[in-house]
Amino acid sequence: MEKTLPSGAILEMTMAPFEDGHKLLKAVSREIESTKLASNMQDIDAIKNLMMRAIYSEEIDRALTPCMARCKYNKQPVNKNLFADETITEEEKIKRRGDYLPILKEVLLYNLTPFFSSLGSLLKDLMTAIPNVQK
């Protein structure tokens, strides 16, 4: 799958193997579980906290690294060297750093969406089954 980033750079993504995607799912789920969300989901502070946890979580970083390694940024491998390359211009360094968070978001969404796509119906089925179990 290809995505055009805000800078105009092209991000090419391929799905990570199940084991890598599953590790990422567990890491993100652990962070989501430990973040308190407001019942009305309008709580900007809670959303900010969740985003920041995803950014600074070493567990998510470790799980996301092999998923990102399967991607290309303007035909170059996505890894730490892409952002630490000392041979590129200052302008290119700024552009790449500006693309860092959009890359994280796109790779997370691409690899996690298949896991979460049926979560809504699963939760609905569980909620329907719970009253029947209690009878």
C-alpha positions as YAML, in Angstrom:
chain: A
units: angstrom
residues:
- id: 1
  name: MET
  ca: [0.00, 0.00, 0.00]
- id: 2
  name: GLU
  ca: [1.23, 3.51, -0.77]
- id: 3
  name: LYS
  ca: [0.48, 6.70, 1.14]
- id: 4
  name: THR
  ca: [1.51, 10.22, 0.28]
- id: 5
  name: LEU
  ca: [2.74, 11.93, 3.42]
- id: 6
  name: PRO
  ca: [2.11, 15.62, 4.21]
- id: 7
  name: SER
  ca: [5.58, 16.49, 2.86]
- id: 8
  name: GLY
  ca: [4.80, 14.82, -0.47]
- id: 9
  name: ALA
  ca: [7.08, 11.86, 0.26]
- id: 10
  name: ILE
  ca: [5.75, 8.41, -0.64]
- id: 11
  name: LEU
  ca: [5.47, 5.77, 2.07]
- id: 12
  name: GLU
  ca: [5.24, 2.20, 0.76]
- id: 13
  name: MET
  ca: [3.98, -0.32, 3.31]
- id: 14
  name: THR
  ca: [3.71, -4.08, 3.36]
- id: 15
  name: MET
  ca: [1.95, -6.00, 6.10]
- id: 16
  name: ALA
  ca: [4.24, -7.31, 8.82]
- id: 17
  name: PRO
  ca: [4.25, -11.05, 9.53]
- id: 18
  name: PHE
  ca: [1.57, -12.15, 12.01]
- id: 19
  name: GLU
  ca: [4.04, -12.54, 14.89]
- id: 20
  name: ASP
  ca: [5.33, -8.95, 14.51]
- id: 21
  name: GLY
  ca: [1.80, -7.57, 14.10]
- id: 22
  name: HIS
  ca: [0.63, -9.51, 17.14]
- id: 23
  name: LYS
  ca: [3.47, -8.11, 19.28]
- id: 24
  name: LEU
  ca: [2.48, -4.63, 18.16]
- id: 25
  name: LEU
  ca: [-1.18, -5.32, 18.96]
- id: 26
  name: LYS
  ca: [-0.28, -6.46, 22.48]
- id: 27
  name: ALA
  ca: [1.99, -3.47, 23.10]
- id: 28
  name: VAL
  ca: [-0.61, -0.95, 21.92]
- id: 29
  name: SER
  ca: [-3.39, -2.73, 23.82]
- id: 30
  name: ARG
  ca: [-1.36, -2.58, 27.03]
- id: 31
  name: GLU
  ca: [-0.90, 1.17, 26.62]
- id: 32
  name: ILE
  ca: [-4.57, 1.75, 25.77]
- id: 33
  name: GLU
  ca: [-5.68, -0.29, 28.76]
- id: 34
  name: SER
  ca: [-3.60, 1.81, 31.15]
- id: 35
  name: THR
  ca: [-4.97, 5.12, 29.81]
- id: 36
  name: LYS
  ca: [-8.13, 6.46, 31.39]
- id: 37
  name: LEU
  ca: [-10.56, 7.75, 28.82]
- id: 38
  name: ALA
  ca: [-13.52, 9.99, 29.50]
- id: 39
  name: SER
  ca: [-16.92, 8.43, 29.04]
- id: 40
  name: ASN
  ca: [-17.88, 11.07, 26.48]
- id: 41
  name: MET
  ca: [-14.61, 10.58, 24.50]
- id: 42
  name: GLN
  ca: [-14.35, 14.38, 24.25]
- id: 43
  name: ASP
  ca: [-11.59, 14.55, 26.84]
- id: 44
  name: ILE
  ca: [-8.70, 16.06, 24.90]
- id: 45
  name: ASP
  ca: [-6.32, 15.40, 27.78]
- id: 46
  name: ALA
  ca: [-7.06, 11.67, 27.68]
- id: 47
  name: ILE
  ca: [-6.55, 11.56, 23.91]
- id: 48
  name: LYS
  ca: [-3.29, 13.50, 24.26]
- id: 49
  name: ASN
  ca: [-2.13, 11.09, 26.96]
- id: 50
  name: LEU
  ca: [-2.88, 8.10, 24.78]
- id: 51
  name: MET
  ca: [-0.95, 9.62, 21.85]
- id: 52
  name: MET
  ca: [2.03, 10.47, 24.04]
- id: 53
  name: ARG
  ca: [2.11, 6.97, 25.55]
- id: 54
  name: ALA
  ca: [2.20, 5.51, 22.06]
- id: 55
  name: ILE
  ca: [5.11, 7.78, 21.16]
- id: 56
  name: TYR
  ca: [7.26, 7.22, 24.24]
- id: 57
  name: SER
  ca: [6.45, 3.59, 24.96]
- id: 58
  name: GLU
  ca: [9.61, 1.51, 24.58]
- id: 59
  name: GLU
  ca: [7.44, -1.58, 24.19]
- id: 60
  name: ILE
  ca: [5.54, -0.07, 21.25]
- id: 61
  name: ASP
  ca: [8.81, 1.18, 19.77]
- id: 62
  name: ARG
  ca: [10.34, -2.31, 19.92]
- id: 63
  name: ALA
  ca: [7.21, -3.86, 18.41]
- id: 64
  name: LEU
  ca: [6.87, -1.20, 15.71]
- id: 65
  name: THR
  ca: [10.50, -1.35, 14.54]
- id: 66
  name: PRO
  ca: [10.19, -4.62, 12.54]
- id: 67
  name: CYS
  ca: [6.90, -3.40, 11.05]
- id: 68
  name: MET
  ca: [8.54, -0.17, 9.91]
- id: 69
  name: ALA
  ca: [11.52, -2.08, 8.51]
- id: 70
  name: ARG
  ca: [9.18, -3.55, 5.89]
- id: 71
  name: CYS
  ca: [8.35, -0.05, 4.61]
- id: 72
  name: LYS
  ca: [10.03, 2.36, 2.23]
- id: 73
  name: TYR
  ca: [10.18, 6.15, 2.36]
- id: 74
  name: ASN
  ca: [10.83, 7.49, -1.13]
- id: 75
  name: LYS
  ca: [12.30, 4.06, -1.97]
- id: 76
  name: GLN
  ca: [14.59, 4.06, 1.12]
- id: 77
  name: PRO
  ca: [14.19, 1.63, 4.03]
- id: 78
  name: VAL
  ca: [12.39, 3.08, 7.04]
- id: 79
  name: ASN
  ca: [14.72, 2.73, 10.00]
- id: 80
  name: LYS
  ca: [16.58, 4.95, 12.47]
- id: 81
  name: ASN
  ca: [19.24, 5.69, 9.83]
- id: 82
  name: LEU
  ca: [16.62, 7.34, 7.62]
- id: 83
  name: PHE
  ca: [16.22, 10.04, 10.27]
- id: 84
  name: ALA
  ca: [19.86, 10.16, 11.42]
- id: 85
  name: ASP
  ca: [21.53, 10.35, 7.99]
- id: 86
  name: GLU
  ca: [24.29, 12.96, 8.21]
- id: 87
  name: THR
  ca: [24.80, 13.04, 4.45]
- id: 88
  name: ILE
  ca: [21.48, 14.73, 3.66]
- id: 89
  name: THR
  ca: [20.77, 18.45, 3.61]
- id: 90
  name: GLU
  ca: [19.36, 20.30, 6.59]
- id: 91
  name: GLU
  ca: [16.14, 20.84, 4.63]
- id: 92
  name: GLU
  ca: [15.80, 17.08, 4.02]
- id: 93
  name: LYS
  ca: [16.47, 16.35, 7.73]
- id: 94
  name: ILE
  ca: [13.65, 18.71, 8.69]
- id: 95
  name: LYS
  ca: [11.33, 17.15, 6.09]
- id: 96
  name: ARG
  ca: [12.06, 13.62, 7.31]
- id: 97
  name: ARG
  ca: [11.58, 14.52, 10.96]
- id: 98
  name: GLY
  ca: [8.28, 16.14, 10.04]
- id: 99
  name: ASP
  ca: [7.24, 12.86, 8.43]
- id: 100
  name: TYR
  ca: [8.28, 10.73, 11.42]
- id: 101
  name: LEU
  ca: [4.97, 10.87, 13.33]
- id: 102
  name: PRO
  ca: [2.82, 10.46, 10.19]
- id: 103
  name: ILE
  ca: [4.93, 7.38, 9.33]
- id: 104
  name: LEU
  ca: [4.37, 5.96, 12.83]
- id: 105
  name: LYS
  ca: [0.64, 6.57, 12.52]
- id: 106
  name: GLU
  ca: [0.34, 5.02, 9.06]
- id: 107
  name: VAL
  ca: [2.38, 1.93, 9.94]
- id: 108
  name: LEU
  ca: [0.43, 1.45, 13.18]
- id: 109
  name: LEU
  ca: [-2.92, 1.79, 11.42]
- id: 110
  name: TYR
  ca: [-1.94, -0.43, 8.52]
- id: 111
  name: ASN
  ca: [-0.74, -3.25, 10.76]
- id: 112
  name: LEU
  ca: [-3.40, -2.97, 13.49]
- id: 113
  name: THR
  ca: [-6.58, -2.32, 11.49]
- id: 114
  name: PRO
  ca: [-7.00, -5.99, 10.52]
- id: 115
  name: PHE
  ca: [-6.94, -6.98, 14.20]
- id: 116
  name: PHE
  ca: [-9.42, -4.31, 15.28]
- id: 117
  name: SER
  ca: [-11.79, -4.50, 12.30]
- id: 118
  name: SER
  ca: [-13.99, -7.14, 13.94]
- id: 119
  name: LEU
  ca: [-13.66, -5.84, 17.51]
- id: 120
  name: GLY
  ca: [-16.97, -3.94, 17.37]
- id: 121
  name: SER
  ca: [-18.99, -7.01, 16.43]
- id: 122
  name: LEU
  ca: [-17.08, -9.15, 18.93]
- id: 123
  name: LEU
  ca: [-17.92, -6.74, 21.76]
- id: 124
  name: LYS
  ca: [-21.56, -6.61, 20.62]
- id: 125
  name: ASP
  ca: [-21.74, -10.42, 20.60]
- id: 126
  name: LEU
  ca: [-20.20, -10.57, 24.09]
- id: 127
  name: MET
  ca: [-22.63, -7.98, 25.44]
- id: 128
  name: THR
  ca: [-25.54, -9.94, 23.97]
- id: 129
  name: ALA
  ca: [-24.24, -13.22, 25.43]
- id: 130
  name: ILE
  ca: [-23.57, -11.90, 28.96]
- id: 131
  name: PRO
  ca: [-27.25, -11.44, 29.97]
- id: 132
  name: ASN
  ca: [-27.98, -14.96, 28.68]
- id: 133
  name: VAL
  ca: [-25.18, -16.44, 30.81]
- id: 134
  name: GLN
  ca: [-26.49, -14.73, 33.97]
- id: 135
  name: LYS
  ca: [-30.04, -16.21, 33.63]
...
